[in-house]
Amino acid sequence: MRKAAASLGVLAVGLVLIAASSSDVKPTTQDPGPLSRFPIDSPLPELPKSLYTDGIASFSKNFKLPDPAGLDHSANPVRTWGIKTRDHSLYIGSAKHLWIRAPKEKVVEVLSDFDSYSKFFDEVKKVEVKNKEGNKWTVFWERYSPAFFIPNPKYEMVYLIENSAAKVMYRYQFKKGNSLKASDGLISVETFGDGTLVSGIDFYDASWGLAGAIASGKIWRKSLEGGYKGDLSLKFHIENPQWDRGRIKDEIERMLERYPIDTIQYLDVPQWK
């Protein structure tokens, strides 16, 4: 099972919230700041905790990744790293910077429109905001299966959204799912140069089945490649709104030919405090 980030989703880059019921609630691009009732580092005791839940919550108040200098002038607008977990070889961790030539407000608008993700994220079948409680949202995801004999991955995530003058932060935590076992992450959106920098950190654990025993290296590469493709999907959709999903997919494949995920650079687990 592969979870692409555009991390969100990141991308994850990756944005969700809590406690289900009302399936008729729709996402909104309205600034969630005035509705905030849950600080970005709020504990969510009703959700299952992972190895990284507490660390991600504390890191959200001092979120910092390697210097993104020069990214806004680079031919490759994404920088991606892996983060290994000791004694858990397939607990997939990643960090990334993504540069988008668009105002921060436009990027936040697109990230907040969950219902539209399936229009430009190729691996996403359906995304639906199930519930909103101020700045805490529960979001349902369904992704296409990578093989006909494997059910589509389905899961719910809870997102906390915090808006300040400097940046918009999204923290997310896994609620439940059929193959994903844990997921925690952060996404930061801020002005950078004449565009927007989207930064993210994500950790997830999944049921890999037999593949986990025989193809660890391939799982890491495909996971980071999935995140790279998701980041480019977001970038191309925002910068070129006239492109359909087929054109976006073609451009992503061209980028992967130029910048394949052959060698993974790894970061140490951040110091949370």
C-alpha atoms as a printed R data frame, in Angstrom:
    type eleno elety resid chain resno       x       y       z
1   ATOM     1    CA   MET     A     1   0.000   0.000   0.000
2   ATOM     2    CA   ARG     A     2   1.408   3.388  -0.995
3   ATOM     3    CA   LYS     A     3   0.423   6.719   0.526
4   ATOM     4    CA   ALA     A     4   1.389   9.617  -1.701
5   ATOM     5    CA   ALA     A     5   2.046  12.930  -0.052
6   ATOM     6    CA   ALA     A     6   1.084  16.101  -1.637
7   ATOM     7    CA   SER     A     7   2.496  14.757   1.623
8   ATOM     8    CA   LEU     A     8  -0.305  16.597   1.260
9   ATOM     9    CA   GLY     A     9  -0.354  15.299   0.171
10  ATOM    10    CA   VAL     A    10   2.311  15.592   1.921
11  ATOM    11    CA   LEU     A    11   0.591  16.811   0.124
12  ATOM    12    CA   ALA     A    12   0.744  16.033   1.417
13  ATOM    13    CA   VAL     A    13   2.038  17.219   0.763
14  ATOM    14    CA   GLY     A    14  -0.453  14.732   3.905
15  ATOM    15    CA   LEU     A    15  -4.657  17.951   6.041
16  ATOM    16    CA   VAL     A    16  -7.429  16.316   8.165
17  ATOM    17    CA   LEU     A    17  -9.699  16.731  11.166
18  ATOM    18    CA   ILE     A    18 -11.956  14.855  13.605
19  ATOM    19    CA   ALA     A    19 -15.060  12.989  14.641
20  ATOM    20    CA   ALA     A    20 -17.295  11.925  11.804
21  ATOM    21    CA   SER     A    21 -21.043  12.109  11.128
22  ATOM    22    CA   SER     A    22 -22.308  14.912   8.890
23  ATOM    23    CA   SER     A    23 -21.383  13.762   5.415
24  ATOM    24    CA   ASP     A    24 -23.052  16.781   3.790
25  ATOM    25    CA   VAL     A    25 -20.479  19.202   5.163
26  ATOM    26    CA   LYS     A    26 -18.431  20.690   2.322
27  ATOM    27    CA   PRO     A    27 -14.898  22.135   2.424
28  ATOM    28    CA   THR     A    28 -14.456  25.872   2.278
29  ATOM    29    CA   THR     A    29 -11.664  28.193   1.277
30  ATOM    30    CA   GLN     A    30 -12.673  30.616   4.022
31  ATOM    31    CA   ASP     A    31  -9.808  31.595   6.314
32  ATOM    32    CA   PRO     A    32 -10.093  29.203   9.306
33  ATOM    33    CA   GLY     A    33  -8.162  31.539  11.622
34  ATOM    34    CA   PRO     A    34 -11.114  33.276  13.330
35  ATOM    35    CA   LEU     A    35 -12.714  29.872  13.983
36  ATOM    36    CA   SER     A    36  -9.672  28.428  15.708
37  ATOM    37    CA   ARG     A    37 -10.405  26.608  18.930
38  ATOM    38    CA   PHE     A    38  -7.631  24.026  18.849
39  ATOM    39    CA   PRO     A    39  -3.976  25.156  18.969
40  ATOM    40    CA   ILE     A    40  -1.777  23.392  16.423
41  ATOM    41    CA   ASP     A    41  -0.083  21.368  19.185
42  ATOM    42    CA   SER     A    42  -3.348  20.303  20.870
43  ATOM    43    CA   PRO     A    43  -3.442  16.662  22.024
44  ATOM    44    CA   LEU     A    44  -6.133  14.576  20.322
45  ATOM    45    CA   PRO     A    45  -6.731  11.847  22.922
46  ATOM    46    CA   GLU     A    46  -9.669  10.358  21.006
47  ATOM    47    CA   LEU     A    47  -7.298   9.304  18.182
48  ATOM    48    CA   PRO     A    48  -4.770   6.430  18.184
49  ATOM    49    CA   LYS     A    49  -1.224   7.558  18.964
50  ATOM    50    CA   SER     A    50   1.823   6.514  16.982
51  ATOM    51    CA   LEU     A    51   5.561   6.642  17.598
52  ATOM    52    CA   TYR     A    52   5.562  10.197  16.260
53  ATOM    53    CA   THR     A    53   2.289  11.746  17.452
54  ATOM    54    CA   ASP     A    54   3.703  13.612  20.455
55  ATOM    55    CA   GLY     A    55   6.869  14.626  18.614
56  ATOM    56    CA   ILE     A    56   4.975  16.065  15.660
57  ATOM    57    CA   ALA     A    57   2.669  17.995  18.001
58  ATOM    58    CA   SER     A    58   5.585  19.620  19.821
59  ATOM    59    CA   PHE     A    59   7.536  20.197  16.580
60  ATOM    60    CA   SER     A    60   4.585  22.139  15.162
61  ATOM    61    CA   LYS     A    61   5.465  25.147  17.324
62  ATOM    62    CA   ASN     A    62   9.048  25.334  16.000
63  ATOM    63    CA   PHE     A    63   8.814  23.706  12.580
64  ATOM    64    CA   LYS     A    64  12.063  23.974  10.624
65  ATOM    65    CA   LEU     A    65  13.599  21.895   7.828
66  ATOM    66    CA   PRO     A    66  16.890  22.307   5.916
67  ATOM    67    CA   ASP     A    67  17.430  25.702   4.250
68  ATOM    68    CA   PRO     A    68  15.365  25.970   1.017
69  ATOM    69    CA   ALA     A    69  17.713  28.615  -0.464
70  ATOM    70    CA   GLY     A    70  17.704  28.626  -4.257
71  ATOM    71    CA   LEU     A    71  14.651  26.420  -4.651
72  ATOM    72    CA   ASP     A    72  12.699  29.220  -6.361
73  ATOM    73    CA   HIS     A    73  15.347  29.305  -9.125
74  ATOM    74    CA   SER     A    74  15.886  25.564  -9.471
75  ATOM    75    CA   ALA     A    75  14.774  23.467 -12.466
76  ATOM    76    CA   ASN     A    76  13.599  20.865  -9.942
77  ATOM    77    CA   PRO     A    77  11.114  22.631  -7.612
78  ATOM    78    CA   VAL     A    78  10.992  19.790  -5.047
79  ATOM    79    CA   ARG     A    79  13.568  18.706  -2.453
80  ATOM    80    CA   THR     A    80  12.782  15.419  -0.733
81  ATOM    81    CA   TRP     A    81  14.476  13.460   2.049
82  ATOM    82    CA   GLY     A    82  13.773  10.153   3.770
83  ATOM    83    CA   ILE     A    83  13.733   9.770   7.567
84  ATOM    84    CA   LYS     A    84  14.333   6.284   8.972
85  ATOM    85    CA   THR     A    85  12.898   4.906  12.197
86  ATOM    86    CA   ARG     A    86  15.209   2.710  14.251
87  ATOM    87    CA   ASP     A    87  14.021  -0.925  14.472
88  ATOM    88    CA   HIS     A    88  11.096  -0.173  12.092
89  ATOM    89    CA   SER     A    89  12.553  -0.423   8.593
90  ATOM    90    CA   LEU     A    90   9.243   0.210   6.810
91  ATOM    91    CA   TYR     A    91   7.966   3.049   8.973
92  ATOM    92    CA   ILE     A    92   8.202   5.565   6.126
93  ATOM    93    CA   GLY     A    93   9.339   9.047   7.078
94  ATOM    94    CA   SER     A    94   9.894  11.924   4.689
95  ATOM    95    CA   ALA     A    95  10.472  15.658   4.589
96  ATOM    96    CA   LYS     A    96  10.134  18.027   1.658
97  ATOM    97    CA   HIS     A    97  10.207  21.543   0.291
98  ATOM    98    CA   LEU     A    98   8.037  22.443  -2.705
99  ATOM    99    CA   TRP     A    99   8.102  25.814  -4.469
100 ATOM   100    CA   ILE     A   100   5.021  27.063  -6.329
101 ATOM   101    CA   ARG     A   101   4.916  30.176  -8.495
102 ATOM   102    CA   ALA     A   102   1.686  31.548  -7.007
103 ATOM   103    CA   PRO     A   103   0.625  33.663  -4.010
104 ATOM   104    CA   LYS     A   104   0.329  31.963  -0.638
105 ATOM   105    CA   GLU     A   105  -3.409  32.694  -0.542
106 ATOM   106    CA   LYS     A   106  -3.986  30.779  -3.784
107 ATOM   107    CA   VAL     A   107  -2.020  27.761  -2.545
108 ATOM   108    CA   VAL     A   108  -3.990  27.681   0.721
109 ATOM   109    CA   GLU     A   109  -7.248  27.956  -1.245
110 ATOM   110    CA   VAL     A   110  -6.402  24.880  -3.330
111 ATOM   111    CA   LEU     A   111  -5.094  22.874  -0.363
112 ATOM   112    CA   SER     A   112  -8.322  23.557   1.525
113 ATOM   113    CA   ASP     A   113 -10.574  22.384  -1.322
114 ATOM   114    CA   PHE     A   114 -10.415  18.667  -0.487
115 ATOM   115    CA   ASP     A   115 -13.382  17.703  -2.646
116 ATOM   116    CA   SER     A   116 -11.449  18.739  -5.767
117 ATOM   117    CA   TYR     A   117  -8.341  16.626  -5.115
118 ATOM   118    CA   SER     A   118  -9.463  13.811  -7.402
119 ATOM   119    CA   LYS     A   119  -9.419  16.256 -10.335
120 ATOM   120    CA   PHE     A   120  -5.646  16.598 -10.291
121 ATOM   121    CA   PHE     A   121  -4.163  13.941  -7.947
122 ATOM   122    CA   ASP     A   122  -3.964  10.896 -10.194
123 ATOM   123    CA   GLU     A   123  -3.973   8.264  -7.417
124 ATOM   124    CA   VAL     A   124  -6.890   9.777  -5.494
125 ATOM   125    CA   LYS     A   125 -10.378   8.402  -6.128
126 ATOM   126    CA   LYS     A   126 -12.304  10.406  -3.533
127 ATOM   127    CA   VAL     A   127 -11.703  12.907  -0.743
128 ATOM   128    CA   GLU     A   128 -14.538  14.217   1.420
129 ATOM   129    CA   VAL     A   129 -14.659  16.468   4.444
130 ATOM   130    CA   LYS     A   130 -16.826  14.566   6.921
131 ATOM   131    CA   ASN     A   131 -16.923  17.037   9.784
132 ATOM   132    CA   LYS     A   132 -15.713  20.487  10.820
133 ATOM   133    CA   GLU     A   133 -15.286  21.641  14.364
134 ATOM   134    CA   GLY     A   134 -13.774  25.102  14.093
135 ATOM   135    CA   ASN     A   135 -10.235  24.590  12.802
136 ATOM   136    CA   LYS     A   136 -10.402  20.806  13.307
137 ATOM   137    CA   TRP     A   137 -11.608  18.816  10.312
138 ATOM   138    CA   THR     A   138 -12.164  15.108   9.680
139 ATOM   139    CA   VAL     A   139 -11.420  14.066   6.102
140 ATOM   140    CA   PHE     A   140 -12.109  10.747   4.364
141 ATOM   141    CA   TRP     A   141  -9.674   9.529   1.700
142 ATOM   142    CA   GLU     A   142  -9.943   6.747  -0.860
143 ATOM   143    CA   ARG     A   143  -6.997   6.016  -3.170
144 ATOM   144    CA   TYR     A   144  -6.806   3.688  -6.136
145 ATOM   145    CA   SER     A   145  -5.207   0.337  -5.359
146 ATOM   146    CA   PRO     A   146  -1.771  -0.329  -6.898
147 ATOM   147    CA   ALA     A   147  -2.897  -3.890  -7.814
148 ATOM   148    CA   PHE     A   148  -6.242  -5.460  -8.766
149 ATOM   149    CA   PHE     A   149  -6.096  -7.980  -5.900
150 ATOM   150    CA   ILE     A   150  -5.589  -5.302  -3.216
151 ATOM   151    CA   PRO     A   151  -8.593  -3.277  -1.951
152 ATOM   152    CA   ASN     A   152  -8.503   0.487  -2.404
153 ATOM   153    CA   PRO     A   153  -6.835   2.117   0.626
154 ATOM   154    CA   LYS     A   154  -9.465   4.013   2.621
155 ATOM   155    CA   TYR     A   155  -8.802   6.062   5.735
156 ATOM   156    CA   GLU     A   156  -9.829   9.095   7.778
157 ATOM   157    CA   MET     A   157  -7.480  11.793   9.002
158 ATOM   158    CA   VAL     A   158  -7.949  14.674  11.420
159 ATOM   159    CA   TYR     A   159  -6.435  18.060  10.524
160 ATOM   160    CA   LEU     A   160  -5.739  21.068  12.711
161 ATOM   161    CA   ILE     A   161  -5.312  24.313  10.770
162 ATOM   162    CA   GLU     A   162  -3.565  27.358  12.227
163 ATOM   163    CA   ASN     A   163  -3.364  30.629  10.302
164 ATOM   164    CA   SER     A   164  -0.968  33.459  11.112
165 ATOM   165    CA   ALA     A   165   0.331  36.435   9.168
166 ATOM   166    CA   ALA     A   166   3.591  34.610   8.438
167 ATOM   167    CA   LYS     A   167   2.309  31.153   7.460
168 ATOM   168    CA   VAL     A   168  -0.532  28.651   7.456
169 ATOM   169    CA   MET     A   169   0.161  25.386   9.305
170 ATOM   170    CA   TYR     A   170  -1.629  22.068   8.918
171 ATOM   171    CA   ARG     A   171  -1.067  19.245  11.374
172 ATOM   172    CA   TYR     A   172  -2.688  15.896  10.699
173 ATOM   173    CA   GLN     A   173  -3.158  12.620  12.553
174 ATOM   174    CA   PHE     A   174  -4.557   9.246  11.520
175 ATOM   175    CA   LYS     A   175  -8.017   8.277  12.781
176 ATOM   176    CA   LYS     A   176  -8.874   4.924  11.147
177 ATOM   177    CA   GLY     A   177  -8.398   2.946   7.935
178 ATOM   178    CA   ASN     A   178  -8.268  -0.441   6.244
179 ATOM   179    CA   SER     A   179  -4.522  -0.662   5.483
180 ATOM   180    CA   LEU     A   180  -2.897   2.462   6.870
181 ATOM   181    CA   LYS     A   181  -1.966   1.892  10.520
182 ATOM   182    CA   ALA     A   182  -0.525   5.266  11.550
183 ATOM   183    CA   SER     A   183   0.144   8.669  10.005
184 ATOM   184    CA   ASP     A   184   1.319  11.957  11.506
185 ATOM   185    CA   GLY     A   185   2.588  15.043   9.769
186 ATOM   186    CA   LEU     A   186   2.893  18.782   9.358
187 ATOM   187    CA   ILE     A   187   2.554  21.093   6.375
188 ATOM   188    CA   SER     A   188   3.676  24.721   6.344
189 ATOM   189    CA   VAL     A   189   2.692  27.264   3.673
190 ATOM   190    CA   GLU     A   190   4.537  30.605   3.504
191 ATOM   191    CA   THR     A   191   5.637  33.257   1.037
192 ATOM   192    CA   PHE     A   192   9.075  32.597  -0.459
193 ATOM   193    CA   GLY     A   193  10.625  34.769  -3.156
194 ATOM   194    CA   ASP     A   194   7.978  35.632  -5.732
195 ATOM   195    CA   GLY     A   195   5.953  32.516  -4.917
196 ATOM   196    CA   THR     A   196   5.084  30.124  -2.100
197 ATOM   197    CA   LEU     A   197   7.078  27.527  -0.178
198 ATOM   198    CA   VAL     A   198   5.204  24.408   0.955
199 ATOM   199    CA   SER     A   199   7.214  22.407   3.482
200 ATOM   200    CA   GLY     A   200   6.197  19.146   5.071
201 ATOM   201    CA   ILE     A   201   7.219  16.278   7.299
202 ATOM   202    CA   ASP     A   202   5.326  12.985   7.352
203 ATOM   203    CA   PHE     A   203   5.573   9.575   9.022
204 ATOM   204    CA   TYR     A   204   3.355   6.619   8.245
205 ATOM   205    CA   ASP     A   205   3.105   2.900   8.904
206 ATOM   206    CA   ALA     A   206   1.061   0.549   6.727
207 ATOM   207    CA   SER     A   207   0.244  -3.119   6.223
208 ATOM   208    CA   TRP     A   208   2.731  -4.076   3.502
209 ATOM   209    CA   GLY     A   209   2.008  -7.804   3.377
210 ATOM   210    CA   LEU     A   210   4.543 -10.028   1.599
211 ATOM   211    CA   ALA     A   211   6.077  -7.042  -0.192
212 ATOM   212    CA   GLY     A   212   7.368  -5.744   3.125
213 ATOM   213    CA   ALA     A   213   9.539  -8.827   3.569
214 ATOM   214    CA   ILE     A   214  11.074  -8.898   0.103
215 ATOM   215    CA   ALA     A   215  11.095  -5.354  -1.294
216 ATOM   216    CA   SER     A   216  12.000  -2.856   1.430
217 ATOM   217    CA   GLY     A   217  14.180  -0.709  -0.834
218 ATOM   218    CA   LYS     A   218  11.541  -0.583  -3.547
219 ATOM   219    CA   ILE     A   219   8.843   0.421  -1.032
220 ATOM   220    CA   TRP     A   220  10.956   3.362   0.156
221 ATOM   221    CA   ARG     A   221  11.665   4.501  -3.396
222 ATOM   222    CA   LYS     A   222   8.063   4.158  -4.557
223 ATOM   223    CA   SER     A   223   6.785   5.942  -1.446
224 ATOM   224    CA   LEU     A   224   9.053   8.960  -1.982
225 ATOM   225    CA   GLU     A   225   8.330   8.885  -5.688
226 ATOM   226    CA   GLY     A   226   4.621   8.977  -4.882
227 ATOM   227    CA   GLY     A   227   5.186  12.021  -2.699
228 ATOM   228    CA   TYR     A   228   7.203  13.713  -5.447
229 ATOM   229    CA   LYS     A   229   4.436  13.093  -7.970
230 ATOM   230    CA   GLY     A   230   1.832  14.444  -5.562
231 ATOM   231    CA   ASP     A   231   3.849  17.606  -4.981
232 ATOM   232    CA   LEU     A   232   4.222  18.206  -8.710
233 ATOM   233    CA   SER     A   233   0.497  17.561  -9.220
234 ATOM   234    CA   LEU     A   234  -0.267  20.355  -6.780
235 ATOM   235    CA   LYS     A   235   2.273  22.720  -8.355
236 ATOM   236    CA   PHE     A   236   1.179  22.125 -11.955
237 ATOM   237    CA   HIS     A   237  -2.522  22.386 -11.084
238 ATOM   238    CA   ILE     A   238  -2.045  25.766  -9.390
239 ATOM   239    CA   GLU     A   239   0.357  27.229 -11.925
240 ATOM   240    CA   ASN     A   240  -1.524  25.894 -14.969
241 ATOM   241    CA   PRO     A   241  -5.243  25.717 -14.121
242 ATOM   242    CA   GLN     A   242  -6.093  25.053 -17.777
243 ATOM   243    CA   TRP     A   243  -4.280  21.683 -17.717
244 ATOM   244    CA   ASP     A   244  -6.393  18.561 -17.320
245 ATOM   245    CA   ARG     A   245  -5.257  15.548 -15.288
246 ATOM   246    CA   GLY     A   246  -3.799  13.835 -18.358
247 ATOM   247    CA   ARG     A   247  -1.538  16.809 -19.142
248 ATOM   248    CA   ILE     A   248  -0.440  17.023 -15.518
249 ATOM   249    CA   LYS     A   249   0.396  13.303 -15.520
250 ATOM   250    CA   ASP     A   250   2.471  13.664 -18.709
251 ATOM   251    CA   GLU     A   251   4.457  16.574 -17.278
252 ATOM   252    CA   ILE     A   252   5.123  14.648 -14.058
253 ATOM   253    CA   GLU     A   253   6.492  11.689 -16.010
254 ATOM   254    CA   ARG     A   254   8.841  14.035 -17.868
255 ATOM   255    CA   MET     A   255  10.081  15.436 -14.561
256 ATOM   256    CA   LEU     A   256  10.651  11.929 -13.185
257 ATOM   257    CA   GLU     A   257  12.741  11.068 -16.235
258 ATOM   258    CA   ARG     A   258  14.933  14.113 -15.517
259 ATOM   259    CA   TYR     A   259  15.006  13.709 -11.731
260 ATOM   260    CA   PRO     A   260  14.419  10.031 -10.861
261 ATOM   261    CA   ILE     A   261  14.194   8.958  -7.216
262 ATOM   262    CA   ASP     A   262  17.170   6.615  -7.501
263 ATOM   263    CA   THR     A   263  19.223   7.629  -4.488
264 ATOM   264    CA   ILE     A   264  17.469   8.641  -1.265
265 ATOM   265    CA   GLN     A   265  19.090  11.206   0.993
266 ATOM   266    CA   TYR     A   266  18.201  10.647   4.644
267 ATOM   267    CA   LEU     A   267  17.787  13.127   7.476
268 ATOM   268    CA   ASP     A   268  18.021  12.368  11.166
269 ATOM   269    CA   VAL     A   269  14.775  12.353  13.129
270 ATOM   270    CA   PRO     A   270  14.251  16.002  14.190
271 ATOM   271    CA   GLN     A   271  14.830  17.088  17.768
272 ATOM   272    CA   TRP     A   272  11.244  17.727  18.757
273 ATOM   273    CA   LYS     A   273  11.807  20.136  21.610
